[in-house]
Structure formats: structure tokens, C-alpha cells
Amino acid sequence: MAVAIVSTSKKNVIGLDGTVSPSGNDKEVGLVLEITRTSDGSKARTGTIGVVVPAKPKNKDKG
């Protein structure tokens, strides 16, 4: 099986290539995935799956 992201509601948070870029706040992102059965090439898509990307941790001063 192979899985690919075919749609993302916030490309700046989760890109189509799977890159995750957290921001200063939690962000909810809707993803649609395509599943490919590698043995015969058949494909299926999911409905929109909601995921939450946690906020980027804040740097703490050491002093």
C-alpha cells in the first residue's frame, strides 16, 4: 500500500508533500488521502480527515 496527500485545507501548515510547518497556534487541517494498492494499482480516496497540528513550542530564555 502507498498513501499520498491529495488535498489539504491549509497548504502552509501541511503541504501536499507531507511537510508539516507548525505555527504559533494550534491549527486544524482537513486532509484527503489517496490509498494505492501497489499489487494492482487500484486507488481509493478518503473523505476529509481532520487533524490538529500543535503550536510550535515557544523558546524559553535560559537566564
RODO-2510 file (C-alpha; in nm, 4 decimals, decimal comma):
residues 63
     n   res          X          Y          Z
     1     m     0,0000     0,0000     0,0000
     2     a     0,1040     0,3565    -0,0633
     3     v    -0,0535     0,6686     0,0860
     4     a    -0,0433     1,0197    -0,0592
     5     i    -0,1982     1,3517     0,0425
     6     v    -0,4139     1,4749    -0,2456
     7     s    -0,5800     1,7693    -0,0712
     8     t    -0,5053     1,9867     0,2287
     9     s    -0,7123     2,2778     0,3558
    10     k    -0,4021     2,4662     0,4760
    11     k    -0,1040     2,4018     0,2493
    12     n     0,1083     2,6365     0,4597
    13     v     0,0599     2,4034     0,7609
    14     i     0,0623     2,0589     0,5932
    15     g     0,1886     2,0510     0,2365
    16     l     0,0930     1,8024    -0,0316
    17     d     0,4412     1,6531     0,0103
    18     g     0,3696     1,5859     0,3798
    19     t     0,5810     1,8717     0,5151
    20     v     0,4413     1,9955     0,8482
    21     s     0,5056     2,3603     0,9419
    22     p     0,3726     2,4393     1,2901
    23     s     0,2810     2,7996     1,3661
    24     g     0,2332     2,9930     1,6891
    25     n    -0,1168     2,8457     1,7423
    26     d    -0,2749     2,5035     1,7073
    27     k    -0,4188     2,4660     1,3553
    28     e    -0,6904     2,2307     1,2348
    29     v    -0,6257     2,0982     0,8860
    30     g    -0,8512     1,8895     0,6616
    31     l    -0,6726     1,6218     0,4593
    32     v    -0,7871     1,3920     0,1811
    33     l    -0,5656     1,0887     0,1299
    34     e    -0,5304     0,8558    -0,1659
    35     i    -0,4531     0,4932    -0,0907
    36     t    -0,2956     0,2873    -0,3692
    37     r    -0,2814    -0,0907    -0,3617
    38     t     0,0618    -0,1452    -0,5113
    39     s    -0,0115    -0,5020    -0,6220
    40     d    -0,2670    -0,3931    -0,8836
    41     g    -0,2572    -0,0108    -0,8857
    42     s    -0,6171     0,0296    -0,7653
    43     k    -0,6837     0,3534    -0,5782
    44     a    -0,9328     0,4902    -0,3279
    45     r    -0,9685     0,8310    -0,1639
    46     t    -1,0750     0,9052     0,1888
    47     g    -1,3246     1,1683     0,2850
    48     t    -1,1846     1,4746     0,4593
    49     i    -0,9931     1,3764     0,7723
    50     g    -0,9452     1,6475     1,0339
    51     v    -0,6105     1,6669     1,2105
    52     v    -0,4701     1,9206     1,4564
    53     v    -0,1132     2,0417     1,4194
    54     p     0,0059     2,1556     1,7635
    55     a     0,1565     2,5004     1,8026
    56     k     0,5304     2,5372     1,7691
    57     p     0,6839     2,5315     2,1197
    58     k     0,7863     2,8725     2,2478
    59     n     1,1558     2,9245     2,3194
    60     k     1,2342     2,9700     2,6860
    61     d     1,5082     3,2111     2,7909
    62     k     1,7865     3,0463     2,9869
    63     g     1,8740     3,3185     3,2219
***
